[in-house]
Amino acid sequence: LIWMQLARFGEYGGETLQGPAYGPTSHSAAGSSTPSSSSAFRHVVPSRQIVERQPRMLDFRVEYRDRNVDVVLEDSSTVGDIKRILENELQIPASKMLLKGWKTGDVDDSTVLKTLHLPKNNSLYVLTPDLPLPSSSHSGALQESLNQNFMLLVTHREVQREYNLNFSGSSTIQEVKRNVYDLTSIPVRHQLWEGWPPSATDDSMTLAVSGLTFPCHRLTVGRRSSPVQTREQSEEQCTDVHMVSDSDGDDFEDATEFGVDDGEMFGVASSALRKSPMMPENAENEGDALLQFTAEFSSRYGDCHPVYFIGSLEAAFQEAFYGKARDRKLLAIYLHHDESVLTNVFCSQMLCAESIVSYLSQNFITWAWDMTKEANRARFLTMCTRHFGSVVAQTIRTQKTDQFPLFLIIMGKRSSNEVLNVIQGNTTVDELMMRLMAAMEIFSAQQQEDIKDEDEREARENVKREQDEAYRISLEADRAKREAQEREMAEQFRLEQIRKEQEEEREAIRLSLEQSLPPEPKEESTESVSKLRIRTPSGEFFERRFLASSKLQVVFDFVASKGYPWEEYKLLGTFPRRDVTQLDPNKSLLEVKLYPQETLFLEAKE
């Protein structure tokens, strides 16, 4: 039994102790056994001779920007050996590297890995502050990562329940933790996490640059055993625990655990909070006043608070009420008063509660105003009268100082803005949440009606647009058809005009040639007469007598006067077959052997 306990203890220490061999069989078994893992082991032999342990292999996954490098080394190696391997893989000088992610504090290049008591699998990351930033291509990859969606598989350790949560790459780790708080009721400061990458060292870091595995990453969350447990204690319990988040409200919420009186705390806070006003008096620009309000609110109560709309009250109305019905939200108006005894309690415990902040950010546009100064109070009452009417303004005017802060829940309607609820400062977180949820139920019912009306209106408008578009297309087609017809008619008219002009020109030429022909000699003429018989392409014949001494051009002119110009037709002889139009037109008929008679026929030129 003692030996088994020692063996079990050896496994926890990173070494496996094997018992002494009793007899030959036991000795052979001990000598032939091989370790199942790469952890170091020690043989204990019967002669009590101590054999040196084999080197233990350690696995490192090193992250650098968008790359992962796996390094396997013996535990007798040094940190500098890891850097030299990374120098070859990443092409970065070892002197420029800062190797981070060690669980212990003082580590330099000469540190032997064995002295760090590391587990077998380790995750590290490299920083290179002296090297220039990556190129624009990396910036493009980062922008693409910001637009991607990460699936986080979060297991609630105590109840063994798993949640599948979708977040964009631009979401922060803090936003993840706040959403997990809504699901598990474990406040952010009491959440104990496992599975965050070593590079995720800040809750304000976005998921895209935190080193999460894309598209899915598995995490585990549980409740810290003690509210005052330190970060170092958490890391001792689990070597893969992400840093425990702190918030500015921790000290206040846990004050009773340390025996601190609430009045004493508020006395200190009160003296600190009154150093500067929440909002300047007689501020000309409401946006600038809201910027100062937000900054002062954060300095007093921490960064976990509602996101206040920066702009005028009219702009807040526009943002909340006048978008599409699906995008509309309720408007929450927070009226602050520094002189009220309820202000610090309401702000720190109710308004800055993570559940309230999350619910407001999802469902409300939150606008704020400081009523401490009389000028600012009068200005808000004037705005209130203009937008909500004199009844609401009178209700706020009659509120006593100790009834502040006030929380007004406004719902936009078609004709006016309706005040659903006026919440005074003497409330609790649960009551505030219930009244916000009750307002949301009323708003949701109204929103569904608005969505239905808007969808019906859009459907009617779409039908009208489609009809108008069809009518426009029809008119366009008719216009195009009419223009095509007009162009065709104009072209036909132009061609007809050209044809008429050509015919008139040809007719004029024909008449001119006909008039220029010498008179036809008579049969009883004493001069030599050549009788020509000419066949047209249509099969008709016409005859004429010519003086044998007449030039061949006279025959061409005669044929042209009949409507067959020699530029378009050729005159062919029969026996022998020849093209008369190729002969010299200045020769006589006798010279070209068209005497005493000849039959010719006309043929169109190609």
Disulfide bonds with the S-S distance in Angstrom:
none
